[in-house]
């Protein structure tokens, strides 16, 4: 059998395989093997959740180095961190933007949701909120020694500060609650419910002053661990402290409320400060990495800047013979005793870590240490009916556009035009199969380009047909005209497509994330269109051209 027919068989096999793989079986509730994942749809083709985070710049704005340009750098840094956090969750592609509300800076995170599976979507939203809003603090602390009256007064002042801030805030109680829980030690936050008799075991609440909203004074009482007063076991501790509560409902002597509990006692560790009052924390942090000891035990190495080395050297000189603890996210990871002054800008977290655990801790530190904390201020879901209608219109336009191209090709170039239309259909199935296989995000912009490319991909075939007709008109035989003008057309086709591929590559690398999918689809489409025009179309024409006594009018519309 001729080599052409072997190639034709392979092309037909590739085309049928691509069509099988690219077809959206799941949209018709059909389960077929080896059909790959569903298409990955972008934000504009699905309904999505929009999370609004306030950026707390209060602390960093007090630093000497703080400027407007540094502020913009902080916002961009936060956006990149959030992007990495969402990407790690594998919850489709997100859109992350900044917004200004008066003097406040906000970061808006839009995350696509899947279909109508409420349980899966609720889980994805919960995972996203936990990952995005998490703040990882690195602090070096020394033993407190004794609790002074100033320490106790500071705890009460903290509770008073919380009450004042939550009353003045325009946001929900939970926003300020999260801020204090993440920023200060020995601060708890939860939701509880119970009768007044049950609650009175822990603090006194005046019935006549109960109304929904933030209670107008600080309550004192014992700390509580547990989910509710009514369900499950409630554990009481001897830790007295200060309660600030936000009452959600009160009926039939049953109270439901959110609370923040500020313990009256500070922790046994206090921030390690040098003679200038500088604290060893993540302000000086550069990065984290996994290293191995001489015994091949994994450990996490923290690298800081040179100012940190100066502070650390003074502290390790003062604390010689005493422990200095490393806290990451309020958890003490290690508390080694200082033997000698340490003048380096590195610290090591050791323990019984496996390589995977050490790598995870190092990655968490790198992605969760933020230049300024963020707090969720609002959450809303947005429907995509408008965009879904646009998608239907795009598909309809693509279908009718393909039919018009088919009619045009057959009317002008007869059988050759029909073969080009078949090659064009092969082009479409190959592009869709690649998109589905590599889980490339489909957006309205990328689908619009794919439909537009149906018309663009046929220009090479028209160029080839016209050159063949010119060659035959000049007296050449069909087989020689086909081979010669395929070769002569190649330089023009290759030049135009190569230029487009280079432009797509440059814009994909340097353009904004929101429309990177457009340039990626452009590059893929140009590469596949080269294959379609110069191999598939050519193969079809050469196979038909082998027919003896071929009618040129029937084949290419040549009279």
Buried (B, 14 or more C-beta within 10 A) or exposed (E): EEEBEEBBEEBEEBBEBBBBBBBEBBEEEEEEEEBEEBBBBBBBBBBBBBBBBBBBBEEBEEEEEBEEEBBEEBBEEBBEBBBBBBEEBEBBBBBBEBEEEEEBBBBBBBBBBBEEEEEEBEEBBEBBBEBBBBBBBBBBBBBBEEBEEEBEEEBBEBBBEBBEEBEEBEBBBBBBBBBBBBBBBBBBBBEBBBEBEBBEEBBEBEEEEBEEEBBEEBBBBBBBEEEBBEEEEBEEEEBEBBBBBBBBEBEEEBBBBBBBBBBBBBBEBBBBBBEEEBBBBBBBBEEBBBEEEEEEBBBBBBBBEEEBBBBBBBBBBBBEEEBBBBBBBBEBBBBEEBEEBBEEBBBEBBEEBEEEBBBBBBBBBBBBBBBBBBBBBBEEEEEBEEBBEBBEEBEEEBEEBBEEBBEBBBEBBBBBBBBBBBBBBBBBBBBBBBBBEEBBBBBBBBBBBBBBBBBBBBBBBBBBBBBBBEBBEEEBEBEEBBBBBBEEBBEEBEEBBEEBBEBBBEBBEEEEEBBBBBBBBBBBBBBBBBBBBBBBBBBBBBBBBEEEEBEBEEBBBBE
